[in-house]
Amino acid sequence: MQEEVAIPQVMPQLIAWAAAAHGERAALVEGELTLDFIALAARCREASRALVAAGIRHGDRIAIWAPNRHEWILAAVGAQSIGAVLVPLNTRMKGAEAAYILQRSGARLLFTVSEFAGNHYPEMLESRHSSASCCSVRRVVLTQAGMISSRGEARWPTRRSSDWQRA
């Protein structure tokens, strides 16, 4: 009789479990990028360390306003790993809608992309009608440039929310 394996119910623990169980098998494939389970677990740990270095703590809210890409997964699992609360934003939202949710949620950090489907997210938050000054976001992480270098290091270009406020 085969022994029943207890599979973790929390995403960060599940990824660590999968890394031990499946090792170098492909876990995430996006275009030319392939991360095996070990690399995925390492990148998620790296993301959690980057969040802590950015001042994010247990209970803080981080928002993700981006399409389904590997950066979304890394940011989400990194946040969950340190006990941060994930605030996902629909990619079809406009600036005023996103600013409202960011303000109401108290999100301290926003992961987003420069552009997706013709929308320029940072510019949408800069608009007169949805000024970044109305929300609690202190840092914006632009992920479209690619968070993972060829050496596997995290590269998260960031802007402080004050950088997007117009004079």
Kinemage of the C-alpha trace (Angstrom):
@kinemage 1
@onewidth
@group {chain A} dominant
@subgroup {mainchain}
@vectorlist {calphas} color= white
{ca met a 1} P 0.000 0.000 0.000
{ca gln a 2} L 1.275 3.442 -0.972
{ca glu a 3} L 1.819 5.984 1.795
{ca glu a 4} L -0.324 9.107 1.557
{ca val a 5} L 1.710 12.301 1.216
{ca ala a 6} L 0.520 15.450 2.943
{ca ile a 7} L 0.637 18.235 0.386
{ca pro a 8} L 1.005 21.728 1.871
{ca gln a 9} L -2.046 23.971 1.620
{ca val a 10} L -0.170 27.309 1.560
{ca met a 11} L 1.437 28.404 -1.706
{ca pro a 12} L 4.981 29.193 -0.431
{ca gln a 13} L 5.143 25.831 1.358
{ca leu a 14} L 3.663 24.065 -1.672
{ca ile a 15} L 6.377 25.512 -3.923
{ca ala a 16} L 9.098 24.426 -1.480
{ca trp a 17} L 7.519 20.956 -1.324
{ca ala a 18} L 7.331 20.776 -5.139
{ca ala a 19} L 10.999 21.790 -5.399
{ca ala a 20} L 11.962 18.878 -3.161
{ca ala a 21} L 9.614 16.462 -4.923
{ca his a 22} L 10.127 17.495 -8.553
{ca gly a 23} L 13.516 19.225 -8.601
{ca glu a 24} L 14.658 20.064 -12.107
{ca arg a 25} L 11.363 19.354 -13.867
{ca ala a 26} L 9.835 22.395 -15.576
{ca ala a 27} L 7.566 24.340 -13.230
{ca leu a 28} L 6.964 27.530 -15.172
{ca val a 29} L 7.363 28.156 -18.893
{ca glu a 30} L 6.827 31.599 -20.407
{ca gly a 31} L 8.195 32.186 -23.891
{ca glu a 32} L 11.918 31.502 -23.739
{ca leu a 33} L 11.956 31.477 -19.943
{ca thr a 34} L 11.768 28.115 -18.204
{ca leu a 35} L 12.097 27.766 -14.460
{ca asp a 36} L 12.367 24.347 -12.887
{ca phe a 37} L 10.851 23.759 -9.453
{ca ile a 38} L 14.143 24.420 -7.657
{ca ala a 39} L 14.667 27.715 -9.516
{ca leu a 40} L 11.047 28.742 -8.960
{ca ala a 41} L 11.389 28.183 -5.209
{ca ala a 42} L 14.660 30.137 -5.172
{ca arg a 43} L 13.135 33.063 -7.109
{ca cys a 44} L 10.158 33.134 -4.756
{ca arg a 45} L 12.502 33.299 -1.754
{ca glu a 46} L 14.436 36.059 -3.526
{ca ala a 47} L 11.174 37.953 -4.092
{ca ser a 48} L 10.286 37.692 -0.406
{ca arg a 49} L 13.722 39.030 0.569
{ca ala a 50} L 13.326 41.922 -1.898
{ca leu a 51} L 9.968 42.796 -0.341
{ca val a 52} L 11.446 42.792 3.150
{ca ala a 53} L 14.310 44.981 1.895
{ca ala a 54} L 11.681 47.359 0.477
{ca gly a 55} L 10.159 47.685 3.947
{ca ile a 56} L 7.175 45.367 3.462
{ca arg a 57} L 6.221 43.503 6.621
{ca his a 58} L 3.699 40.911 7.784
{ca gly a 59} L 0.196 42.299 7.318
{ca asp a 60} L 1.184 44.994 4.804
{ca arg a 61} L -0.755 45.014 1.568
{ca ile a 62} L 0.918 44.793 -1.823
{ca ala a 63} L -0.994 45.249 -5.060
{ca ile a 64} L -0.361 43.635 -8.431
{ca trp a 65} L -1.749 45.385 -11.512
{ca ala a 66} L -0.281 43.311 -14.296
{ca pro a 67} L -1.099 40.526 -16.736
{ca asn a 68} L -0.443 36.873 -15.982
{ca arg a 69} L 3.332 36.633 -16.245
{ca his a 70} L 6.066 34.960 -14.230
{ca glu a 71} L 6.647 38.218 -12.319
{ca trp a 72} L 3.042 38.054 -11.064
{ca ile a 73} L 3.662 34.611 -9.598
{ca leu a 74} L 6.965 35.610 -7.989
{ca ala a 75} L 5.509 38.792 -6.480
{ca ala a 76} L 2.430 36.984 -5.169
{ca val a 77} L 4.317 34.086 -3.604
{ca gly a 78} L 7.002 36.431 -2.265
{ca ala a 79} L 4.283 38.479 -0.561
{ca gln a 80} L 2.568 35.397 0.838
{ca ser a 81} L 5.905 34.105 2.137
{ca ile a 82} L 6.303 37.083 4.465
{ca gly a 83} L 2.644 37.285 5.429
{ca ala a 84} L 1.805 40.300 3.270
{ca val a 85} L -1.726 40.597 1.931
{ca leu a 86} L -2.143 40.374 -1.836
{ca val a 87} L -4.382 42.950 -3.560
{ca pro a 88} L -4.831 41.855 -7.194
{ca leu a 89} L -6.070 44.520 -9.631
{ca asn a 90} L -7.837 43.650 -12.865
{ca thr a 91} L -5.787 44.605 -15.925
{ca arg a 92} L -8.911 46.118 -17.499
{ca met a 93} L -9.279 48.739 -14.759
{ca lys a 94} L -8.641 52.382 -15.490
{ca gly a 95} L -6.537 54.705 -13.367
{ca ala a 96} L -9.328 56.054 -11.180
{ca glu a 97} L -10.605 52.544 -10.428
{ca ala a 98} L -7.135 51.261 -9.552
{ca ala a 99} L -6.369 54.348 -7.444
{ca tyr a 100} L -9.610 53.817 -5.506
{ca ile a 101} L -8.705 50.206 -4.687
{ca leu a 102} L -5.122 51.129 -3.831
{ca gln a 103} L -6.376 53.834 -1.474
{ca arg a 104} L -9.093 51.705 0.133
{ca ser a 105} L -6.823 48.679 0.568
{ca gly a 106} L -3.923 50.620 2.028
{ca ala a 107} L -1.484 48.935 -0.367
{ca arg a 108} L 2.070 50.077 0.341
{ca leu a 109} L 3.670 48.671 -2.793
{ca leu a 110} L 2.399 48.215 -6.339
{ca phe a 111} L 3.775 45.767 -8.872
{ca thr a 112} L 2.780 46.797 -12.365
{ca val a 113} L 3.935 46.873 -15.965
{ca ser a 114} L 4.683 49.908 -18.097
{ca glu a 115} L 2.160 48.893 -20.724
{ca phe a 116} L -0.301 46.111 -21.464
{ca ala a 117} L -3.085 45.914 -24.050
{ca gly a 118} L -2.634 49.568 -24.950
{ca asn a 119} L -2.870 50.749 -21.344
{ca his a 120} L 0.042 52.601 -19.726
{ca tyr a 121} L -0.534 51.873 -16.053
{ca pro a 122} L 1.881 54.331 -14.389
{ca glu a 123} L 0.545 57.131 -16.604
{ca met a 124} L -3.016 56.182 -15.705
{ca leu a 125} L -2.181 56.695 -12.031
{ca glu a 126} L -0.473 59.992 -12.806
{ca ser a 127} L -3.590 61.471 -14.343
{ca arg a 128} L -5.337 64.410 -12.741
{ca his a 129} L -8.352 62.282 -11.862
{ca ser a 130} L -6.465 59.510 -10.098
{ca ser a 131} L -3.447 61.203 -8.568
{ca ala a 132} L -1.058 58.907 -6.738
{ca ser a 133} L -1.291 61.311 -3.815
{ca cys a 134} L -4.738 59.838 -3.088
{ca cys a 135} L -3.377 56.411 -2.260
{ca ser a 136} L -1.036 54.812 0.242
{ca val a 137} L 1.416 53.307 -2.263
{ca arg a 138} L 4.972 54.264 -1.374
{ca arg a 139} L 6.791 52.332 -4.079
{ca val a 140} L 5.990 51.112 -7.563
{ca val a 141} L 7.819 48.117 -9.034
{ca leu a 142} L 7.834 47.970 -12.833
{ca thr a 143} L 8.138 44.330 -13.862
{ca gln a 144} L 7.875 44.432 -17.643
{ca ala a 145} L 11.592 45.046 -18.054
{ca gly a 146} L 12.100 41.508 -16.755
{ca met a 147} L 12.744 40.662 -13.158
{ca ile a 148} L 15.083 37.767 -13.768
{ca ser a 149} L 18.476 38.326 -15.327
{ca ser a 150} L 20.348 35.597 -17.195
{ca arg a 151} L 22.196 34.879 -13.938
{ca gly a 152} L 18.922 34.475 -12.047
{ca glu a 153} L 19.167 37.718 -10.064
{ca ala a 154} L 16.072 39.769 -9.319
{ca arg a 155} L 15.959 43.097 -11.112
{ca trp a 156} L 12.968 45.143 -10.028
{ca pro a 157} L 13.176 48.715 -11.285
{ca thr a 158} L 11.300 50.829 -8.760
{ca arg a 159} L 9.879 54.306 -8.472
{ca arg a 160} L 8.643 56.018 -5.353
{ca ser a 161} L 5.036 57.131 -5.687
{ca ser a 162} L 6.194 60.742 -5.291
{ca asp a 163} L 8.075 60.293 -8.596
{ca trp a 164} L 4.770 59.951 -10.415
{ca gln a 165} L 3.021 62.917 -8.955
{ca arg a 166} L 2.800 65.889 -11.274
{ca ala a 167} L 3.776 69.304 -10.025
